[in-house]
Amino acid sequence: MKKLMKIKTKAFTLVEMLFTLVIISILLLLFVPNLSKQKDAVKDTGGAAVVKVVESQAELYELSHGGDATLSKLVENGAITAEQSQTYNEYYAKHTDKARTVNP
């Protein structure tokens, strides 16, 4: 029994564990909101790229068919996908201050 009392095991105390958890929690509180902002920025940049693709396809459609290009005509023609059309509409719904160049 005396031998067991003499052997000291080195381990973290409860206070040390709590202090570590507090530091990790603070770091998470600092970085998680920044990650969500970056996600929104990436999605917005992707939406802007899709808008440029749709506008380019609309110009090509107008040059080759001679009529006005609408999103439904572009989707039917296969120039853009339905997902690109939806992204285009979502981008302009979010950025209402910009005028549409392609009719819905």
Secondary structure, 3 states (H helix, E strand, C coil): CHHHHHCCCCCCCHHHHHHHHHHHHHHHHHHHHHHHHHHHHHHHHHHHHHHHHHHHHHHHHHHHHCCCCEHHHHHHHCCCCHHHHHHHHHHHHHCCCCCCCCEC
